[in-house]
């Protein structure tokens, strides 16, 4: 490992840890933090056409071939209707918020939300020792354009009219000047602070009464991670107790696109494809993101909710390369090495890298080669580190790109979920990923950690034009009871609705009442409506069950159910689209039995969806992994039960073969059976009798209490002995 730049590799604090205790954001398609994470796990592509008033339709007109006669897309990640700011709610006079740069105000809004998320909705107790560092570029913005239009452009327009000799008098020209000025956003003395870049950070400190250092950072696309680096240094040195760090990018779309199109960096297809064979460039994005940082020891002392822990930061510059605009392999490697030396952890312990991943062929290839040199060649049959880029979903946010990636990765660690990257249809063969420990993750998947007792770790990269590089090493924060962690989803794909009444007639009346209520329409979350309907005071024996994916879907299914319930001869409804009714509910007079299946019931990705929602299921799979790892197995159960989505044909064949081998089948079925049993127990569903087929007989023993696997050590020992027994066969 390179030992130059020793000051960049010192541990952040004596225990090397800075906690992330609060976050907030405003990104394309996501007005808040929950929506951002929801979009990520759902694989939502928030890239689209710009708002009508945000684009000069002539901006990419290329009559003289300046841009190489190539057609460039106007698509990008735009905030659109989500870019809203209420000045009075933030103690700002409306006149002050006009005519300046909107990023000042949106950054203030998101900063306040981040502090509230960290547990500081009002005054910050350590305000005198709270710093603000904001990544912000010097790109042309709406505010600077307004100044130019009020000044030079307006003067040039009047001069042009004079030169045309149209017979206009000075009075005519004065009226035209006034009309043109009136058509522009106002430019008053109160607007001036909104045009000064560094005041974006100062305004946050001013409005929130934060008296530590406040300043902006411009390090191109690495700006946000450089801001994090600077903040962690001040926290580590004791100069500050709390840091509010973020990035913001809201330029004029046309002013960004034309220069980047000129150098061939923007996509012509309108689709951002990181690391894909068809990648043809990046796309612009807008947004604001903020995190609240605190020394880990102080966060634990204060009982803060800790999303993740920053263990190390590495930075570098490219030095003398082919071009000041071209990425240099040696510079990126140096930043990576410094980050892992500062963190004091081995790169191969990392399970996820949020790459810079801009979708440019040269940039993507350089980045993968740097990671390959750091991580070393592939060892064993499994590639264990997922690589992705959120830019495929929201575009390239330039100085705010790093904070978007940091928030995504922090949430991935917090929820123990590997997030997807979009539009990777065929990995670029030049990357030679099959020879590395890296794979491109294109699907939302549970993040298992059964190979080692070490915590989950992740890296975040951001590389800027001009050759500045930054990489962060993050680590999950352990919790006493993982089952207490919230599900990764704020909204489920569907909800179950139980409508109950004392009789069929009253049930029909209840359904009609609900339909009338839904026609208002109510401003309700589907989950809230499901909760209200599912907890009636007097359930009654007549029950209708509906599975719905939206309020509209629920209303349609209620109407369909009413039509069928009105037929007195119909005794039951079993509609596979999600409508169920029985005059005499099944099992009302009987008892419940569990039947556990054996070999032959296993299949790839079984229970993957439940593992992401219920940590106790994931823990059972990890328990089996630990047992295999202790016996020296290279291919663990989660490797062959959950093969990664971009596995080669050879890798998939190997996983499938192992899944259907004797020990693979036993381990997968037994683990799945016990995982489901664990979930049913959490839901307080208990059987009166249990049965099992083949390996399912062992699960039946667990369920009956004959074998108690509540003790993790005992469970692992039992698993080892069982696997060894089947291997002897």
N, C-alpha and C positions, 0 to 999 in steps of 0.2 A: 504494500500500500504506500502511496506517495506521502511523504512526511513534510512537504512544503506547506507554507501557510499555516503554521501551528496555531495561531490565534483563532483561525476559522474552525479549528477542530476541538477546542476546549469544551468540556461538558457544560451544558446550560446552567446547571446548579450543582451543588455538591452531590445530589442524587440524580442529576441529569434529566430533570423532568419539569415540564411546564404543562399545566392542565388547561384544556379548552372547556370552559364552563358555561359558555353562552354563544348562541349563533343566531343570525337572522339574514335574510336575503330577499332580493327581488330580481328574478331572472326570467328569461323568456318563457311564457306559459306558466309561470309560478309566482303568484303574488306574495307568497310567504314560504317559510322553511318547510312546513309540512307538505305543501303542494310541490315543492321542488323535489323532495325525496319520493313522494308519491309518483311523480312523473318519471323519475329515474328508474324505480323498480318496475314500473309499468312499461318502460321502454317508449315513452312518448317523445316523438320528434317535434320539438317546438320551433323548428326552423320553417319560415314561410316568407311570404311577400311583405314588403314594408308597408306601414300605414301610408295612406294616400298623401298626407301632408308632410311626409318625412323624406321625400325623394324628388330630386330633379330628374325628370324623365330624360333629359338630354345629357345627363352626366356621363354616360358611357357611349355617347355618339362618337363614332370613330371614322370620319370620312377620309382622313389622310393616312390611315393605317398606323397611327401612333401606338395603338395597343396590339399591333400585329394582326389586325382585322379579325381577331377572335371575338366571339360573342360571350359576354360575361353575364352571369346571373345576378339579379338584384336580390335574390333570396338571402335571408340571414335570420339570426335570432333577435327579434325585436320585442320590446316591452309592450308596445301598443297601448291598449286600454289600461294595463296594469300600472303605467307610469302616472300615478295620481299623487297629489300632495295637498293636504289641507293646512295652509299656513297658520291659521288661528289656533289649530290644535297643538302647534309647536311654538306658540308664542312669537309668531312672525307676522308682520304687517303684510297684507296682500300686495300692496304696491311694491314692497321690497322684493317679493318673489317674482316680479315680472321683469322681463328684459334681460335677466342674467342666465347663467347656466343651470339647467334643471338638475344636474348631477349634485350640486351643492345641497339642494333640498331633499332629494331622494336619499342621499348619503346620511343626512341628519335623521331622517325618518327611520332608516334601517338601523342606524346606530342606537337609537332609543329602543327599538325592538330587541336588539341583541342584548342590551343591558337588562331589559325586563326578563328576557329568557334566562339570563344568568342570576336572576333573583334580586335585581336592583330596578324595580319599576319606578321608583322616585329618585330621591337624592342618593348619590353614591357615598357611602360612609367614608371611604378613603379617597375622596375627590381630589385632595391636594397631591396625592401620589398616584393618580390615574392618568396615563398617557394616551394620546390618540395618534395613530400613524395610518395615513390613508394613501393607498396607491392610486395615482391618477396621472394619466398621460397628458401630453401637450397637444393633442390632436384638435383640429378645428371643431368647434361646438356651435350649438344654436346661438349661444350668447355672443361669441366672437363674430359669428356671421351677422348678427343684428347690429353690432357696432360698425362693421364694415359697410353694411347697407345704409345705416344712418349717415355715415361719413363719406368714404371714398366712392362707393358704388352710386350713391345718390348724386354726388357731385359729377361723376362721369356721365351719368344718364342725362343730367341737365346740359352738360357741355356737348354731348352728342346731339341733343335736340337743337341746340343753338347752331351747331355746325351744319345741320341739314338745311338751314335757311328756309324754314317753313313760315316765316313771317310772324313768329311768336314774339310778343312784346315782353318786356321784363316782368310786367304784371302777370302775363299768361304763364311765364316760366315759374314765377313765384307760386301761383295757384297749383301748378303741376307738382312743384316741389312739396307743397303742403299736403297734397293728396297722396303722394307717394309715401311721405313720412307717416301720415295717419294710417296707412295700410300696414305699417310695420309694428312689431311689438314695441311698447314704450321703452325709451332709453332715458332714464332720469338719474339724478345723483344717487338715489337709493339703489339703483341697479348696479352701480360700479363695483361694490364688493363681490357681487355674484359673477364677476368676470375675472377675478384674480385667483389663479389656480390654488395657491396655498391656503386661501381663506376657506376652502372646502373643509379642511381639517379644523381650522381655527373656529369656524362657525359651530361645529359639533361641540368643541370644548366650551364655547361661549354659551350656547343654549343649554347644555347639560351641566354647566358649572364644574368642568373638569380642569384642574390646575396643574397637571403634570405637563411634560413636553407635548406639543401638538405640531405636526408638520406633514407634508405630502412627500411622496417618493415617486420618482419616474425612472424606472429601469426597464422600459419597454414591456414586453410580455412577461418578464420575471418580476415585475414591480410588487405584486402582492406578497410573494414569498420573501422578497428582500425586506418588505415591511415587517413581516413576521420575524425574520432574523433580527432586525434592529430592536423590535419590542422584546424578544426573549433575552437579548443581551442586557437590556435595562432591568428586566425583572430578575435576571440571574445575579446582577451586580448589587441589587438592593436599592437602586435608585428609584424604582417604582414598585407599587404593590399590585397594580392592576393595569391591563393594557387593552384598549379597544383598537383592533386592527382590521383593516378591510381594503377593498378595492372597488373602484367605480369606473364605468366606461359608458358614456352616452354621447358619442360624437355625431356629427352630421353624416348620415350614411354615404352620400355621394362623395364627400371629401375624403373618406377612408378608402372607398372602393377604387377610385381611379388610380391613385398611386400604387396600390397593391396589385391591381390588374396589370399595370404597366410592367411590373417586375414578374408577372406570371404566377403570383402567389394565390390568387382567388380562383375558386372552382368555376368552370364553365358549365358543368352539368347541373349546378344548384344543389348538389348533395355532398356533404362532408363525410368522407370515408377513411377514417384513420387506419393506416396499416393495410389497406386493401389493395388488391392488384389494380383496380380501376380508379384509385385515388387520383384526383386531378386538381387538388388545391383546397384551401380553407374557405370559410365563409365568415362574415362579420357577426358579432353578437353584442348585445347591450346588457347591462345589469349592474347590480350593487350587491356586495356581500360583506358581512362583518362577523368577526369572532371576538370573544372576550377571553383573555388569557390571564392566568394566575399561577404562581408557583404551586406545584403539586402539594407540598406539605401544608401550605396555607389553605388550599382548597379542601383538603381532607379535614383540617382543623375546623373549618367553617361549615362543614357538612354540605358543600356544594355538590350539585349534580355534575358529574365529570363525563363528558362525551368521549374524550380520548386524551392521550398524553403525547406531547411533542418531546421526543428524546434527542433529536439532533438536527442541525441545519448545516448544510454545506453550500458554499457559493464560490464562484470563480468567474474569470473572464477568458475568452478564447485566445487572447494574445494575437500574434501575427498569423493570420490565416490567409486563405485564397482571396477572401473578400470580407469586408466588415459586416456584410449582410448574410454571409453563408455560415451555417453551423459548423463547428469544428469538433471532431471527435475527442481530441485530447482535453479540450476545455470542459466538455460535459462529464467526462470520466473523472476529472479532478474534483468537480463539485460533488459527484456521487461518493467518491472516496472520502472526502472531508465530512460529508453528512454521516456516514456509517462509523467513521472513527470517532466523531463527536458523540454519537449515540452509544457507542460501545457495544454494538450488536453486529452479528454477521449478516451480510446481505442475503444469504440463502435462508435466513429465518423469516424473510418477508413473504407474505402470501398474496399481496396485491400491490401493484404499482399504477397510480393514476398518472399516466404519461402526459407529456405536452401534447403529443398526438394531433398535429394540426391538419393532417391529410395531405401534406405536400410530400412528394416522393423523396426528395433529398433529406428533408427534416426528419421524416419517419424512419428512414433507413439509418441515418446517423444516430438517432436516439436508441434504436434497438441494438445497434452495434455497441454503443456505450454500455447499455445494460448487460449485454452478453459478456463483455469483457469484465464487468464488475462481478456478475453472478457466477461466471465460469461456465464450462460446458455442462450439458445435461448429464445427470447421474441417475442410473436406474431406468425403470420403465415409465415413470410418470413425470410429467411437467407440472410443477407445483405452484408456480407464481402466475396469477392472473394479471393481465395488462389491459388497460382500457383508457378511454378518453371521453369526458363528458361533452367535449366540443361537438361530437356527432349529434348531440341533442339540442344544444343551445347556441352553437357557433363559437367563434373565437373572440373572447371578451378582452383581448389585448392586456392592459394592465390589471384587469379584474379576472383574468383567466385563472391565475393561481389560486385565488380565494374561492372561485367556483369549484375547482378541483379539490381544494382542502376541505371544504364543507361536505362535498360528496363523500370523500374518503373517510372523514370523521364519522359521518352517519353510517357508513358501511361497517366500520369497527364497532360502533355503538349497538347496531342491530345484528351484527354477526352475519351480514349478507354480502355476497359478491355481486356488485351491480353490473348491468350489461353495457356494451358499446354497440351502437347501431351501425348498420350499413356495411358490415364486414361480411361480404358474400364469399370472398375467397382471399385468404391472407396472401399478401405479396410474397411470392416465392423467393425474392431476393433477400428477404429478412432471415430466411433459413431458421425459422422458429423451432422446427422439429429437432434441431441440434442443440437447443438451449433449454433451460428450465422454465421458459416463459411460454404462455399461451394466451391467445386473445379470447376474452370472455364476452360472449355475445348473448347471454341469457342470465336472468336473475336467478341466483342459486344460493343455497345455504352455505355458509362459510364454516367448514369443519376444521377442527384443530386437534385431531386425535393422534397425530404423528409425534407430537412433542408436548411436554408440559409447559412450554414457554407460551407467553401471551401472543395473540394475533398481532402482527405488525404489518405496516403498509408504508409505501413511499409515495411522495408527490413531487412531480417535476414541473418546472417552468423555465423556459429558455427564451431570452429576449433577443430581438433584432439588435445588432451591435455587439453581440457576443457575450452577454452576461447570462450566467447559468445559476440555477438554485434548485436544491432538492431538500425535502423535509422527510424525516423518519418519524412515523407515528406508531403508537402502541395502544392497544385496548386497555381500559382500566377495569380491573377485576371487581366483581360485585359478589356479595355473600350468597345471593340467591338469584341465579340467572332467570328463573321462571318469573321473577318480578319485573324483568325488563319488558317494556312495552312492545307490542307487535310492530313489525316494520311498516304496517299499512294503517293509515288513518281511515281509509275506506276499503271495504272488502269488495270482491268482484260481484257478490250478490248477498242479499240478506234473506233470512227466513221470517215470515210473518205468520203468526198464529192468531186467527180470529175465533174467539170462543163465545158460546152462549148456552143458556139453559135448555134450549130446544132448537130444532131446525128452523122453525118460523122466526124465532128471535135472532137466530144466526143470520138469516136473510136480511132482516131489518138492520142488524149491525153492519153487514157488508154494504148495504145501501147508504147508511150513515157515513161510513168511511169514504165511499166514492164521492159523496157530496162534498165532504171536507177536502178531498184532493183536488176538486175542480176549482178551488179558489184562485190560484194554486198556493199551497203553503210554502213558505221559505224554510224548508226543513231538510236536514241531512237524512238520507235514507236510514242510517243506523239509528238515529234518534227516534224516527217513526217506528222502526222495528222494536226498539226497546219499549216504547209506550204501549204498543199493541200486545207485546209478548208478556207483559206483567199485569194482567187484569186482576181486579180485586176478587171476582168470582168467576173462575175459568169456565165452569159448566162442561157438560159432556159432549155437546155438539161443537166440533172443531173443523175449521178449514185451514189448511196450510198452503202458503204460497211462497215460492222462491222467486224473487224479483231483483233485477239489476239496476233499476232506477224507479223514481216515483211514477214516471210515465208507464213503465213496464208493469208496475204494481196495479195501476188504474186499469189497464187493459185486461189483466188477468182477473181482477175482481169482477169486471163486467162479464168475462167469459164464464167465471164461476157462477155468477148470478143466473145466467141463462140456463145452466145445467141444474142448479139447485131448484129452479122453478118447476122442474119436471118431477112430480111426486113419485114416479116409478124408478127414478135413479137412486140407487142405494150407495153408490160410491163414485168417486172421481179419482182416476190415476192418470194424470196427463204428464208425459215426460218433459213437457215444457215448463213444469213447475207448479201444478195445481193438484192438491190432494184433499180428499174428503171421504170419510167413512161414517155411515149411520151408526155402526157399532165398531168403534176403534179396535184394531187388532191388538191382542195382547193385554187387553184391559183386565181380564180375569186370570191371566196366566202369569208366569214368572219368566225372568230373563236368563238366557244362557249365552255363554261365549264359546264360539268354536274357532280354534286357532289353526290356521293352515300350515302345511309343511312344505317340503321342497316341491318346486314346480310353480309356486305362487309368486316367485320373485320376478322382478322386471326392472329395467333401467330407470333410474330417477324415482323409485318408489318412495312415497311420503315426502318428496322434496318440498312440496308446497306447505305441508304441515310443519316440517322442520324449520321453515322460515318464520312461522307464526308462533310456534311453541318451543321455547328453548329446551324444555325437558326432553323432547323427542331428539333434538340434535345432540344432546348430552349422551343419550343412549347409544347413538351411532359412534360418538367419540370414544365411549367406553370400550366398545368392541375394537375400534382402531388401536387403542392403547394396548389391548391384549395382543393383537397381531404384531404391533411394533416391538413389544417386549420379547417376542419370539423371533425377531429378526426378519420379519416379512418385509419385502420391498413394496409390494402391491397391497395396500390396505383395503378393507371393505368399502370405505367411502370412495376410494379410487375407482373400483370397478362397478359399484352401484350407481355412482354419479359421475360418469365420464364427462370431461369438459367439452363444451359445445363445438370447438374447432379441432377436436382430436382427429388425427390422421386415420385412414382406413385401417392401418396396422394397429394403431392404439385402440381403436374401437373393437377390432376383432379380439385383441388380447383381453380387454375388459369383459367382453361378452363370454369368452371362453372361461374366464375365472368365475364369473357370476354363476355359471352353470356347472362348475366343478363341484365335487362333494363338499369340500370345506368352505368354498365360496357360497354355495347354496345354503348350507347350514347357518353360517354366520349372518348372511343377509336376512334370511327368513326369521331366525331367532331374534335378531335385533329389531326387525320391524314389528314382530309380534309383541315384544316387550315394550317397545316404544308406544305402540297403540294402547297397550294396557296402562301405561303410565298416564297417557292423556285421558283415558276413560276414568281413571281414578281421580284425576284433577277435576273432571266434570261431575264427580260423585255419582258415576254410573257403576253399580256393582251387580255382579251376576249371582244367581242362586245356584247355578251349576256351570261347570267348565268342561270342555272337551278339547282334545287336540289330535291332530293327525301328524304322524312322524315327528319331525322337529317341533311341531306345534304342541306335542305332549309336554315338552319342557316348559313352554309358555303357559300351559294349563297348570303345571305345578307351581309356577310363579304366582299365577292368579289365585290359586287355592290356598297359598301360604305354606305349602310343603317346602318350598325353597325361597328363602328371603334374600332378595338381591338389593335391598335398600342400601346396604353397605357396598360402596364402590369397589373397594379392594376385594371383597368376597366375590362380587360379580365378575371382576376381571379374572380372578383365579378360576371360577367356574367356567368361564368362556375358554380359557386356555386349555383346561382339562378336556372340555367337550371337543374342541378342535383337534387336539392330539388324538383323541379316541377315533374320530372319523378319519384322520389321516392314516391310522393303522389299518383301517378297512381298505 
